[in-house]
């Protein structure tokens, strides 16, 4: 039916039937739109809430919020791969055989660091204007390796091992670049410790959310967490390029390099006569690295010593699996609390934070060795996680503060290598010790004491001097 003119000059299309059709459509469409909004609101509301949290206190304007979100994606992808590769073989073989397998695992974890400090760190330093591309490459590499792993876990092919090592190398490469760019995204009135804590906390929260999702995918099939990791890392590849352009800015770097060249040609006019490195920036970084190495050594020791101890002698009234679960939850909770505390700290003296937390964990270790028991073991692992988180954030802040940007990525690569060596050494000690709780925790206390006593004086002196000035670059 053709449209007719109404007395007021408007057109009524379709007459009565059209009016009925439109009226019915609106009656149906209204509820559908309401249902759509109700389903859409949790997603958009959650996204807005996350964006509000990550961009708070100037982090949105500086670009730090984007880095927090990128690191959250990184953590979610890594935990998906970890879930996929997790195995229960540890509980299915005799203790002596398990020791050999764990020793092999410790050796494998060192392989990526054979490249990280001498090769990857200096290489990334020479492409300071391509840091977004470097992080995107690390994400994309893990996405592709996740697909290779997905094929390998089902077939049991030898591709599993080189692909897993490739994931570790790419993950560490991303980590050192991420740490190096934080100073460029520092909001006003933010300390470096606080900024590092915000980034790390974003990764921890994403890990907590992604772990049960990965476990659910694992229940469907061994490949599915790896497919999830592929999707996440592809998203991370795209998100890397959403970081502000100042991440790749060359402002100040060319001037610093030209000054270094001029100094080399015409004689020293500054403190340095060659390209600066870790040992040329004062006592704070080296002593902080020593204290962190002691805590990382403690971490490796506790993980493997308690794994074997609690397998043979579980906590009172609990199975071996539950005993290890209690210890793991305590360590994870301590680490999360340490990161959260760092995010709220106003202190601008990372040296004081390191001295304090190492002294704290030393006291807890001595107490746990004297009064060995389930509660004290849980307290020690929680204290170790707390101290390691805050101390590492403070070490990163010192490197960002005291190491010139021209070699900062190398400095992070070198520090990560030292810490991994300390972790492997602690784990090796934990494997070979007799399974005696009091004796083992006495060794743990000795490890922390050695690290604290050899670094406390240098860190306090650096704090009194207000830190070591570094080359000013953008």
Secondary structure, 3 states (H helix, E strand, C coil): CCCEECCCCCEECCHHHHHHHHHHHHHHHHHHHHHHHHHHHHHHHHHHHHHHHHCHHHHHHHCHHHHHHHHHHHHHHHHHHHHHHCCCHHHCCCHHHHHHHHHHHHHHHHCCHHHHHHHHHHHHHCCHHHHHHHHHHHHHHHHHHHHHHHHHHHHCCCHHHHHHHHHHHHHHHHHHHHHHHHHHHCCCCCCHHHHHHHHHHHHHHHHHHHHHHHHHHHHHCCCHHHHHHHHHHHHHHHHHCCCCHHHHCCCCHHHHHHHHHHHHHHCCCCCCCCCCCHHHCCHHHHHHHHHHHHHHHHHHHHHHHHHHHHHHCCCCCCCHHHHHHHHHHHHHHHHHHHHHHHHHCCCCCHHHHHHHHHHHHHHHHHHHHHCCCHHHHHHHHHHHHHHHHHHHHHHHHHHHHHCCHHHHHHHHHHHHHHHHHHHHHHHHHHHHCCCCHHHHHHHHHHHHHHHHHCCHHHHHHHHHHCCCCCCCCC
